[in-house]
Amino acid sequence: MIITSQHPCPHVPDVSVPEYVLRHAPRLHDRPALVDGTDGRTVTYGELADTVRRVATGLSERGLSKGDVLALYSPNLLDYPAAVLAVASLGGVVSPVNPLYTADELGRQLRDSGAKFILTVPALLDVATEAARGGTVKEIITFGSGVAATSFAELAGRADAAPTPELDLGTDLVALPYSSGTTGLPKGVMLTHRHLVTNLCQCEAMVEFETFTERDVVLAVLPFFHIYGMVVVLMLALAGGATLVVMPRFELDSMLDLVERHGITVLPIVPPIALAMTRSPNLSARDLSSVRLVMSGAAPLRQDLEQELSEALGCPVIQGYGMTEASPATHLSPTSPGAGKPGSIGRLVPGTEAKIVDPVSSHDLPIGMEGELLIRGPQIMKGYLNQPDETSASVDTGGWYHTGDVGYVDADGDFFIVDRTKELIKYKGFQVAPAELEALLLTHPAVADVAVVRHPDDEAGEVPKAFVVRRADHLAHHASGETIMDWVATRVAPHKRIRVVEFVEEIPKSPAGKILRRLLMAGGAGG
């Protein structure tokens, strides 16, 4: 059955992304928009809007025009938002790139996207230069100075008026992030101005969800190159008139310092950050009383961890859900204390539909039954760049995007995610969800972190294998694979038992906190 949001899609103004994000800049001219978490430098809303205009002028003079792609290969910096909005104001397309990418990985994205410009930092200039060889890149620009490349400061030095191209907001791209979708290699996700503005409006119109307000100070520790960091943190916070405290990378003590120093009120995080916070022996000694809300996304947050962090901070910890292909938000949980359900990703944002289907037959499933989650709404991508077959495999003829996530919806319209269809283990025909076993193993006293993957077996077809990171204490160091397997065996049905344990130094994860199971199955965990 089709589940429809309880509220229709809100009115979406016919404006570009920069116009919407900076809509309050004239009124909030002297209010801080951005604060550098490393040195305290502040950019007001008036200064941000002025920098966007100046950088757009500079980029236009360097040859960037409507439809051109600029690859943004950088960690979070104070000037990152201005760069994104400047490119967008020219009708250009930002293709954000993980700053940990190698030259080969960056090169693939540059070639696939047809990028004409790279914006990076001096420390990554050599990698960017190597990646750009033989491609379509005509110029490399750096945020810093003192290197043999055009500097961002040079672009911002022009006061002339930037050109204002005529845009088809529903067709012209504004962002080209890369995603693997449910399977395969990374693909360019085509998102238009209308997609992003619609999703911002949907989030703001969500009932019982108090989005970022002018009184909020929001920590921007999540990477801007990820759709969660770029849209839900950077754009939604600025569109609401909040102040963003920008942090280049996650480090727990530094993050907590910033919360105390700047009175952070909203803390967008991912599950690994939640885990680090709850396991920190110093958390109770910190003054975190300013935090009114913790938002977790990008991967499911365990119910017990959600409740533990909420109790430690004395504020709601809520979950949302989305994907790059949906611009990204499709579900949000209520922010008022006690209104949400622990472990739930929330309810559909306005104007969005969903259904749960059998992963094999694709038949609709009733309320309460687990199956693959399908999403339909105006925020769903235009498609994958130059990948019509991949697009049609992900978005069917009815407009439903197949998420690859397994979940269910209850009678109240609250959704829960169980696992991924592509990650389910088939043990003698029985399905085993890795996330369920991981949640259990994380309660073992010797386990600091864990990932469960499928492992080939001649008799069963596949068996669950656990990659385990031991805790640092002496007793944990002496825990064996056999004792851990025996411990799990007493707590699960026979088909869910862990059959193989491998100890590793760390679990590979994406910047958004998702376990990179393919690396583990390919032997790339290390340890």
C-alpha positions in Angstrom: 0.0 0.0 0.0 1.1 3.6 -0.7 1.8 5.7 2.4 1.3 9.4 1.7 2.7 12.2 3.8 0.0 13.6 6.1 0.7 17.1 4.6 0.9 18.2 1.0 4.0 19.7 -0.5 4.4 23.3 0.5 4.5 26.2 -1.9 7.9 26.2 -3.5 9.0 29.7 -4.7 10.3 30.1 -8.2 13.8 31.0 -7.2 17.3 29.6 -7.5 19.2 27.9 -4.7 21.3 31.0 -3.8 18.3 33.2 -3.8 16.5 30.9 -1.4 19.5 30.2 0.9 20.4 33.9 1.2 16.8 35.2 1.3 17.3 36.7 4.8 20.8 38.2 4.1 19.6 41.8 3.7 17.6 41.7 7.0 20.4 39.8 8.9 23.2 41.8 7.3 25.2 42.2 10.5 24.4 38.8 12.1 27.1 36.0 12.0 26.4 33.5 9.3 29.6 31.5 9.6 32.2 31.1 12.3 35.6 29.4 11.7 35.9 26.7 14.4 39.7 26.8 14.2 40.4 30.5 14.6 37.1 32.1 15.4 37.0 34.2 12.2 33.4 35.4 11.6 31.5 36.1 8.3 28.2 38.0 8.6 25.2 37.4 6.3 26.0 40.7 4.6 29.6 39.7 4.0 28.6 36.2 2.8 26.2 37.6 0.2 28.9 40.1 -0.9 31.5 37.4 -1.3 29.1 35.3 -3.3 28.6 38.1 -5.8 32.3 38.9 -6.0 33.4 35.2 -6.5 30.7 34.8 -9.1 32.1 37.7 -11.0 35.6 36.3 -10.7 34.6 32.9 -11.9 32.6 34.4 -14.8 35.7 36.3 -15.9 37.7 33.0 -15.7 35.2 31.4 -18.1 32.8 29.6 -15.9 29.3 29.8 -17.4 25.9 28.2 -17.3 26.1 24.4 -17.2 29.9 24.3 -16.5 31.0 21.9 -13.7 33.3 22.9 -10.9 34.7 20.1 -8.7 35.0 21.2 -5.1 37.8 19.1 -3.6 38.2 20.4 -0.1 37.5 19.8 3.6 35.0 22.1 5.4 36.2 25.7 5.3 34.7 29.1 6.0 34.7 30.0 2.3 33.1 26.7 1.1 29.5 27.9 1.3 30.4 31.1 -0.7 32.0 28.9 -3.4 28.9 26.7 -3.7 26.5 29.6 -3.9 28.7 31.6 -6.3 28.9 28.7 -8.8 25.1 28.2 -8.5 24.4 31.9 -9.1 26.1 31.6 -12.5 24.1 28.6 -13.4 27.1 26.4 -12.9 27.2 23.0 -11.3 29.1 22.1 -8.2 30.4 18.5 -8.0 31.6 18.0 -4.4 34.5 15.5 -3.9 35.7 13.7 -0.8 39.1 15.4 0.1 40.4 11.9 1.0 40.1 10.8 -2.6 43.3 9.7 -4.4 44.3 11.1 -7.7 42.7 8.1 -9.5 39.4 8.5 -7.7 39.3 12.2 -8.2 40.3 11.8 -11.8 37.4 9.4 -12.5 34.9 11.9 -11.1 36.5 14.8 -13.1 36.3 12.9 -16.3 32.8 11.6 -15.8 31.4 15.0 -14.8 33.3 16.8 -17.5 34.5 19.3 -14.8 36.2 22.5 -16.2 37.4 23.8 -12.9 38.7 22.4 -9.6 38.6 24.3 -6.4 40.8 22.8 -3.7 43.3 23.6 -0.9 47.1 24.0 -1.2 47.7 20.7 0.6 45.7 18.9 -2.2 47.0 20.8 -5.1 49.5 18.1 -6.2 46.8 15.4 -6.2 44.3 17.7 -8.0 47.0 18.5 -10.6 47.7 14.8 -11.2 44.0 14.0 -11.4 43.3 16.7 -13.9 45.9 15.6 -16.5 44.4 14.7 -19.8 40.9 15.7 -18.8 38.6 18.6 -19.4 39.8 20.8 -16.5 41.0 24.2 -17.7 42.0 25.8 -14.4 42.7 24.8 -10.8 41.8 27.3 -8.0 42.9 27.1 -4.4 41.3 28.5 -1.2 44.7 29.4 0.2 47.5 31.4 -1.4 51.2 31.1 -2.0 51.0 28.3 -4.6 51.1 28.3 -8.3 47.4 28.5 -8.9 44.6 31.0 -9.0 43.6 31.9 -5.4 40.0 32.1 -4.1 40.9 35.6 -2.7 41.7 36.8 -6.3 38.2 35.8 -7.4 36.7 37.6 -4.5 38.6 40.7 -5.2 36.3 41.9 -8.0 33.4 44.2 -7.2 31.8 44.2 -10.7 28.3 42.8 -11.0 28.2 39.1 -11.9 26.1 38.0 -14.9 22.6 36.7 -14.1 21.9 33.8 -16.5 18.3 32.9 -17.3 17.7 29.5 -15.6 15.2 26.8 -16.1 14.9 25.9 -12.4 13.3 22.5 -13.0 15.9 21.4 -15.6 19.2 23.2 -15.0 21.5 21.3 -12.7 23.0 23.0 -9.6 24.7 20.0 -7.9 26.3 16.8 -9.1 27.2 14.7 -6.1 28.3 11.2 -6.7 26.6 8.2 -5.2 26.8 4.4 -5.7 23.0 4.2 -5.3 22.0 0.7 -4.2 24.8 -1.0 -6.1 27.7 -0.4 -8.4 30.3 2.3 -8.9 29.7 6.0 -8.0 27.4 7.8 -10.4 26.7 11.5 -10.8 23.4 12.4 -9.3 21.7 15.2 -11.2 20.0 17.6 -8.9 18.4 20.8 -10.1 17.6 24.1 -8.4 14.0 23.0 -8.0 15.0 19.7 -6.4 17.1 21.4 -3.7 14.7 24.4 -3.0 11.8 21.9 -2.8 13.5 19.8 -0.3 14.5 22.8 1.8 10.8 23.9 1.8 9.7 20.3 2.7 12.0 20.3 5.7 10.8 23.7 6.9 7.2 22.7 6.5 7.5 19.4 8.4 5.0 19.4 11.2 6.4 19.1 14.7 9.9 19.5 13.3 11.5 22.8 14.5 14.1 23.4 11.9 17.0 25.8 12.2 16.0 29.2 13.5 17.6 32.6 13.8 18.4 31.9 17.4 20.3 28.7 16.6 24.0 28.0 16.5 24.7 24.9 14.4 27.8 22.8 14.4 29.0 22.0 10.8 31.3 19.1 11.5 29.7 16.8 8.9 31.5 17.1 5.5 30.0 19.7 3.1 30.9 17.4 0.2 28.2 14.9 1.5 24.6 15.7 0.6 23.7 15.7 4.3 26.3 18.3 5.1 25.7 20.4 2.0 21.9 20.6 2.0 20.5 19.7 5.5 23.3 21.5 7.4 24.8 24.2 5.2 21.8 25.3 3.1 19.0 24.6 5.6 20.8 26.4 8.4 21.6 29.5 6.3 18.1 29.6 4.8 16.8 29.7 8.4 19.1 32.5 9.5 21.1 30.3 11.9 24.9 30.7 12.6 27.1 27.8 11.4 30.3 27.0 13.3 32.5 25.3 10.7 34.8 22.4 11.7 37.2 20.9 9.1 37.1 17.4 10.5 35.7 15.4 13.4 37.7 15.1 16.6 35.7 14.5 19.7 37.4 16.8 22.2 37.7 19.6 19.7 34.0 19.2 18.8 33.0 19.4 22.5 35.2 22.4 23.0 33.3 24.2 20.2 29.9 23.3 21.7 31.0 24.8 25.0 32.7 27.9 23.5 30.0 28.9 21.0 26.9 27.6 22.8 26.0 25.2 20.0 22.2 24.6 20.1 21.8 22.1 17.2 24.2 19.2 16.7 23.8 17.3 13.4 25.8 14.1 13.6 26.1 10.6 12.3 26.0 7.3 14.3 29.8 7.0 14.8 29.9 10.4 16.5 27.0 9.4 18.7 28.9 6.3 19.7 32.1 8.3 20.4 30.1 10.7 22.6 28.4 8.0 24.7 31.7 6.2 25.2 33.7 9.3 26.2 34.6 9.2 29.9 34.7 13.0 29.9 31.2 13.8 28.5 29.6 14.3 31.9 32.3 16.9 32.8 31.4 19.1 29.8 28.9 21.9 29.8 26.7 20.9 26.9 23.5 22.5 28.3 23.2 24.8 25.3 22.3 21.8 23.0 18.6 21.7 22.4 18.6 19.1 19.6 20.8 16.3 18.2 20.0 15.2 14.6 21.4 11.9 13.4 21.3 10.7 9.8 23.2 9.0 6.9 22.9 5.6 8.6 20.6 4.0 11.2 21.2 4.9 14.8 20.6 2.1 17.3 17.7 2.7 19.6 19.7 2.1 22.8 22.4 4.5 21.6 19.8 7.1 20.7 18.3 6.9 24.2 21.6 6.9 26.0 22.8 10.0 24.2 19.5 11.8 24.8 19.7 11.0 28.6 23.4 12.2 28.7 22.6 15.5 27.0 19.1 16.1 28.4 17.7 16.9 25.0 15.9 15.0 22.1 18.1 12.9 19.8 16.1 12.4 16.6 16.8 10.6 13.3 16.1 11.5 9.7 16.4 9.6 6.5 17.2 10.3 3.0 19.7 9.7 0.2 21.6 11.7 -2.4 19.1 10.8 -5.0 16.3 12.5 -3.0 18.1 15.8 -2.5 18.3 14.3 0.3 15.5 14.3 3.0 12.4 12.0 2.8 11.8 11.4 6.5 12.2 13.5 9.6 11.3 12.8 13.3 9.5 15.3 15.5 11.8 17.5 17.6 9.5 18.1 20.6 10.5 15.9 23.6 8.7 12.6 23.7 6.9 13.1 20.3 9.1 10.7 18.3 9.6 6.9 18.6 13.0 5.6 19.6 14.7 3.9 16.7 12.4 5.4 14.1 13.6 7.5 11.1 10.4 9.5 11.4 7.6 10.3 9.1 7.4 11.3 5.5 8.2 15.0 4.7 5.4 16.9 3.1 4.5 16.0 -0.5 6.3 12.6 -0.4 5.0 9.1 -0.8 6.5 5.7 0.1 5.7 2.0 0.0 7.2 -1.2 1.3 7.5 -4.0 -1.3 8.7 -7.5 -1.3 12.4 -7.4 -2.5 11.9 -10.4 -4.8 8.3 -10.1 -6.2 8.0 -6.2 -5.8 4.5 -6.8 -4.5 3.3 -4.2 -2.1 3.4 -5.2 1.6 1.0 -4.2 4.4 1.8 -2.1 7.4 4.2 -3.8 9.8 5.8 -6.2 7.3 9.5 -5.7 6.4 10.5 -5.1 2.8 12.3 -2.7 0.5 11.5 1.0 0.9 10.4 2.8 -2.2 10.1 6.7 -2.4 8.3 9.0 -4.7 8.2 12.8 -4.6 9.3 16.1 -6.2 12.7 15.9 -4.6 13.7 12.7 -6.4 16.7 13.3 -8.8 16.6 14.0 -12.5 18.7 10.8 -13.0 22.2 9.6 -13.1 24.6 11.5 -15.4 25.0 9.7 -18.7 23.7 6.5 -17.1 20.2 5.9 -18.5 20.2 2.2 -17.7 21.3 2.8 -14.1 18.6 5.5 -13.8 15.8 3.3 -15.1 17.0 0.5 -12.8 16.7 2.8 -9.8 13.7 4.9 -10.7 10.9 2.8 -12.2 8.3 3.9 -14.7 5.9 4.9 -11.9 8.5 7.3 -10.5 9.4 5.2 -7.5 13.0 5.4 -6.4 14.2 2.0 -5.1 16.3 2.8 -2.0 17.8 -0.7 -1.4 16.9 -0.3 2.3 14.8 -2.8 4.2 12.3 -1.4 6.6 8.7 -1.2 7.7 6.1 1.3 8.6 3.8 1.1 11.6 0.1 2.1 11.9 1.0 5.6 13.0 3.1 6.3 9.8 6.5 6.0 11.6 9.1 4.3 9.5 11.9 2.0 10.7 15.0 0.8 8.8 16.2 -2.7 9.4 19.0 -3.2 6.8 20.0 -3.0 3.2 18.7 -5.5 0.6 22.1 -5.9 -1.0 23.7 -6.6 2.4 21.3 -9.2 3.6 22.9 -12.6 4.3 21.1 -15.7 3.0 21.9 -18.6 5.3 20.3 -21.8 3.9 17.5 -19.6 2.5 17.0 -17.6 5.7 17.6 -13.9 5.7 20.1 -12.5 8.2 20.3 -8.7 8.7 23.9 -7.6 9.5 22.7 -4.5 11.4 20.8 -6.7 13.9 23.9 -8.7 14.7 26.1 -5.6 14.9 23.8 -4.0 17.4 24.0 -7.1 19.5 27.8 -7.4 19.3 28.3 -3.8 20.3 26.8 -4.7 23.7 29.6 -7.3 24.2 32.1 -6.0 26.8 35.1 -6.8 24.6 33.8 -5.2 21.4 34.6 -1.6 20.5 33.3 -1.6 17.0 32.0 -4.3 14.6 30.8 -5.0 11.1 29.0 -8.1 9.9 29.2 -9.3 6.3 28.2 -12.3 4.2 30.9 -15.0 3.9 30.7 -17.8 1.3 30.1 -21.3 2.6 29.8 -24.5 0.6 27.0 -25.9 2.8 24.9 -22.9 3.7 25.6 -20.7 0.7 26.5 -17.7 3.0 27.2 -17.4 6.7 27.6 -14.2 8.9 31.2 -13.1 9.4 32.0 -10.5 12.0 35.0 -8.1 11.8 35.6 -7.1 15.4 37.6 -4.2 16.9 38.5 -5.1 20.4 38.3 -2.6 23.3 41.6 -1.4 24.6 41.5 -3.0 28.1 43.4 -6.1 29.0 40.5 -8.4 29.4 39.1 -7.5 26.0 42.4 -8.1 24.4 42.2 -11.8 25.4 38.7 -12.3 24.1 38.8 -14.9 21.4 36.7 -15.4 18.3 35.2 -18.6 19.8 34.0 -16.9 23.0 32.4 -14.1 21.0 30.7 -16.6 18.7 29.5 -18.6 21.6 28.2 -15.5 23.3 26.1 -14.5 20.2 24.9 -18.1 19.8 23.0 -17.9 23.1 21.2 -14.8 22.0 20.0 -15.4 18.5 18.2 -18.0 16.4 20.5 -20.7 14.9 20.5 -19.2 11.4 21.8 -15.9 12.8 24.8 -17.2 14.6 28.2 -15.7 13.8 30.3 -18.4 12.1 33.5 -16.5 11.5 35.3 -13.8 13.5 38.2 -11.7 12.3 39.9 -9.1 14.5 40.8 -5.8 12.9 42.2 -2.5 13.9 39.3 -0.4 12.6 36.1 -0.7 10.6 36.2 1.2 7.3 33.4 3.7 7.0 32.4 6.5 4.7 32.6 10.1 5.9 28.8 9.8 6.5 29.3 6.9 8.8 28.2 4.0 6.6 30.2 0.8 7.0 32.1 0.0 3.8 31.2 -3.7 3.7 32.6 -4.2 0.2 36.1 -3.3 1.5 35.8 -5.8 4.3 34.5 -8.6 1.9 37.4 -7.7 -0.5 39.9 -8.0 2.3 40.6 -4.2 2.6 40.0 -3.8 6.4 43.6 -4.1 7.5 44.6 -5.0 11.0 
